[in-house]
Amino acid sequence: MRLRNKPWAVKLVNDHPESVLQNPDPDKKIDWAERFGNDHPIEIEVGSGKGHFITTLAEMHPDKNYVALELQTTAAGIILRTKLEKGLDNLQILRGDAADINSFFGKNTTDVIYLNFSDPWPKTRHEKRRLTYKSFLSKYEEVLKPEGHIEFKTDNSGLFAYSVQSMNNYGMFFDFVSVDLHHEKPEIVEKNIETEYEHKFAAKGNPIYALHAHFETK
């Protein structure tokens, strides 16, 4: 989802380099322990939008570190504003491309990768841009810890079917699969943190597709 450019967001992001890392050198790994000031477990959301999901997680789990990987400056600014308002010291914002995720994070350093409502790139010629394409899965496998996993949500049935097939072909294992997340057992629904887009879409009565999957432990 493309957000309208907001000049205030650009200034806010530029004024807070301690919270937002912009376009880092892909040839140099980031020292996340130094940026967070601790070595707590790290979880990443790829494409955070306005950041309701990742800021809610950070607020709920102060004992974990969260990284919002987001390409748009306006989105980064909106997330940063919430981070500052809530005093979320365990949240960092990384302005960068998801294709470079294995450059930004070291091998076996991440516990969870969240893929929420990613661009479906429906045209066949754009398959390689989908965040569940095999080349992306390879990069996620590199940065995730052996016991780590991916959590994926979408409103797009085509992208969901593609992602299940792509992960299966890659040799991943599924821990949870749902074709109607908001009508699962109450204990599952209660644990679900909605994104802004998810809330709007589900309010119309449309299904939300979700899965949790992990790689083979080597």
C-alpha positions as CSV (number, residue, x, y, z in Angstrom):
1,M,0.0,0.0,0.0
2,R,1.5,3.3,-1.2
3,L,1.1,6.1,1.3
4,R,0.9,9.8,0.3
5,N,4.1,11.6,1.0
6,K,4.1,13.6,4.2
7,P,6.9,16.2,4.6
8,W,6.7,16.1,8.4
9,A,7.5,12.4,8.2
10,V,10.7,13.0,6.3
11,K,11.9,15.6,8.8
12,L,11.0,13.4,11.8
13,V,12.8,10.4,10.4
14,N,15.9,12.5,9.6
15,D,15.9,13.9,13.1
16,H,16.0,10.5,14.8
17,P,18.9,8.4,13.4
18,E,19.0,6.6,16.8
19,S,15.6,5.0,16.0
20,V,15.6,4.9,12.2
21,L,18.4,3.3,10.1
22,Q,18.1,4.6,6.6
23,N,19.4,2.8,3.5
24,P,22.3,1.0,5.3
25,D,25.2,-0.4,3.4
26,P,24.1,-3.9,2.3
27,D,27.7,-5.1,2.4
28,K,28.0,-4.4,6.1
29,K,26.0,-6.3,8.8
30,I,24.2,-4.2,11.3
31,D,25.1,-4.5,15.0
32,W,21.6,-4.8,16.4
33,A,22.8,-5.5,19.9
34,E,24.5,-2.1,19.9
35,R,21.5,-0.3,18.4
36,F,19.1,-1.9,21.0
37,G,21.6,-1.8,23.8
38,N,20.9,-5.5,24.6
39,D,20.9,-9.0,23.1
40,H,17.2,-9.8,23.5
41,P,15.5,-12.0,20.8
42,I,14.8,-10.2,17.5
43,E,11.6,-10.3,15.5
44,I,11.1,-8.6,12.1
45,E,8.1,-7.4,10.2
46,V,8.7,-7.0,6.5
47,G,6.6,-4.2,5.2
48,S,5.1,-2.6,8.3
49,G,2.8,0.0,6.7
50,K,1.6,2.4,9.4
51,G,3.0,0.1,12.0
52,H,0.0,-0.8,14.2
53,F,1.0,-4.5,14.2
54,I,4.7,-4.0,15.1
55,T,4.1,-1.3,17.6
56,T,1.5,-3.3,19.4
57,L,3.9,-6.3,19.6
58,A,6.7,-4.1,20.9
59,E,4.4,-2.7,23.6
60,M,3.2,-6.1,24.6
61,H,6.6,-7.7,24.8
62,P,9.2,-5.3,26.2
63,D,11.6,-8.3,26.7
64,K,11.9,-8.7,22.9
65,N,13.4,-6.5,20.2
66,Y,11.4,-5.6,17.0
67,V,12.5,-4.3,13.7
68,A,10.1,-2.7,11.2
69,L,11.6,-3.2,7.8
70,E,9.9,-0.6,5.6
71,L,10.9,1.0,2.4
72,Q,8.6,4.1,2.4
73,T,9.8,7.2,4.3
74,T,6.3,8.3,5.1
75,A,5.4,4.9,6.6
76,A,8.7,5.0,8.6
77,G,7.7,8.4,10.0
78,I,4.2,7.2,11.1
79,I,5.8,4.2,12.8
80,L,8.4,6.4,14.4
81,R,5.8,8.9,15.7
82,T,4.0,6.0,17.5
83,K,7.3,4.6,18.8
84,L,8.2,8.0,20.4
85,E,4.7,8.6,21.8
86,K,4.7,5.2,23.5
87,G,8.4,5.1,24.4
88,L,9.1,1.9,22.7
89,D,12.8,1.4,23.2
90,N,12.6,-2.1,21.9
91,L,11.6,-1.1,18.4
92,Q,13.9,0.0,15.6
93,I,12.9,1.1,12.1
94,L,15.0,0.0,9.1
95,R,14.4,1.8,5.9
96,G,15.6,-0.7,3.3
97,D,14.6,-3.3,0.7
98,A,13.4,-6.7,1.8
99,A,15.6,-8.2,-0.9
100,D,18.6,-7.2,1.3
101,I,17.3,-8.8,4.5
102,N,20.2,-11.2,4.7
103,S,22.6,-8.3,4.4
104,F,21.0,-6.4,7.3
105,F,20.8,-9.4,9.6
106,G,23.4,-12.0,10.4
107,K,23.0,-15.7,10.0
108,N,20.7,-17.4,12.6
109,T,20.0,-14.1,14.4
110,T,16.2,-13.8,14.1
111,D,13.4,-15.6,15.9
112,V,10.3,-14.6,13.8
113,I,9.7,-13.0,10.4
114,Y,6.2,-11.5,9.9
115,L,4.9,-11.1,6.4
116,N,1.6,-9.1,6.7
117,F,-0.5,-8.3,3.7
118,S,2.4,-8.1,1.3
119,D,1.9,-6.9,-2.3
120,P,0.5,-9.9,-4.2
121,W,2.2,-9.0,-7.5
122,P,-0.5,-11.0,-9.4
123,K,1.1,-10.9,-12.8
124,T,3.2,-14.0,-13.6
125,R,6.1,-11.9,-14.9
126,H,6.4,-10.3,-11.4
127,E,6.5,-13.7,-9.5
128,K,10.1,-13.1,-8.3
129,R,8.9,-9.9,-6.5
130,R,6.5,-11.8,-4.2
131,L,7.9,-12.0,-0.7
132,T,7.2,-15.8,-0.6
133,Y,9.1,-16.5,-3.8
134,K,11.9,-19.1,-3.3
135,S,14.8,-16.5,-3.4
136,F,13.2,-14.6,-0.5
137,L,12.6,-17.9,1.4
138,S,16.3,-18.7,1.0
139,K,17.2,-15.4,2.6
140,Y,14.7,-15.8,5.5
141,E,16.2,-19.3,6.1
142,E,19.6,-17.7,6.4
143,V,18.7,-15.1,9.0
144,L,16.2,-17.2,11.1
145,K,17.5,-19.2,14.0
146,P,17.1,-23.0,13.6
147,E,13.9,-22.9,15.8
148,G,12.6,-19.7,14.1
149,H,9.6,-19.4,11.9
150,I,7.6,-17.3,9.5
151,E,4.1,-15.9,10.2
152,F,2.2,-14.9,7.0
153,K,-1.2,-13.2,6.6
154,T,-3.0,-12.0,3.5
155,D,-6.5,-11.2,2.2
156,N,-5.4,-12.4,-1.3
157,S,-6.5,-16.0,-2.0
158,G,-4.2,-16.2,-5.0
159,L,-1.1,-15.1,-3.1
160,F,-2.0,-17.4,-0.2
161,A,-2.3,-20.4,-2.6
162,Y,1.0,-19.5,-4.2
163,S,2.7,-19.1,-0.9
164,V,1.6,-22.4,0.4
165,Q,2.9,-24.1,-2.8
166,S,6.1,-22.1,-2.8
167,M,6.9,-23.0,0.8
168,N,5.9,-26.6,0.3
169,N,8.2,-26.8,-2.7
170,Y,11.0,-25.3,-0.7
171,G,10.6,-28.1,1.9
172,M,9.1,-26.0,4.7
173,F,6.9,-27.4,7.4
174,F,3.5,-25.9,8.3
175,D,2.6,-25.4,12.0
176,F,-0.7,-23.5,11.4
177,V,-2.8,-22.9,8.3
178,S,-6.1,-21.0,8.2
179,V,-8.3,-19.9,5.3
180,D,-10.5,-17.9,7.7
181,L,-8.4,-16.6,10.5
182,H,-11.1,-14.5,12.2
183,H,-13.4,-17.5,12.6
184,E,-10.9,-19.8,14.1
185,K,-11.1,-21.0,17.8
186,P,-11.5,-18.1,20.2
187,E,-8.0,-18.6,21.7
188,I,-6.5,-18.2,18.3
189,V,-8.6,-15.1,17.4
190,E,-7.7,-13.4,20.7
191,K,-4.0,-13.8,20.1
192,N,-4.2,-12.3,16.6
193,I,-3.0,-8.7,16.2
194,E,-4.7,-7.0,13.3
195,T,-3.0,-4.6,10.9
196,E,-4.8,-1.5,9.8
197,Y,-5.5,-3.0,6.4
198,E,-6.7,-6.3,8.0
199,H,-9.2,-4.6,10.2
200,K,-10.7,-2.7,7.4
201,F,-10.9,-5.7,5.1
202,A,-12.2,-8.1,7.7
203,A,-14.9,-5.7,8.7
204,K,-16.4,-6.2,5.2
205,G,-16.8,-9.9,6.0
206,N,-14.0,-11.1,3.8
207,P,-11.7,-14.0,4.9
208,I,-8.2,-13.5,6.2
209,Y,-5.7,-16.3,5.2
210,A,-2.8,-17.1,7.5
211,L,0.0,-19.6,8.1
212,H,2.9,-20.3,10.3
213,A,5.8,-22.3,8.8
214,H,9.4,-23.2,9.7
215,F,12.4,-24.6,7.8
216,E,13.9,-28.0,8.2
217,T,16.4,-28.0,11.1
218,K,19.8,-28.7,9.7
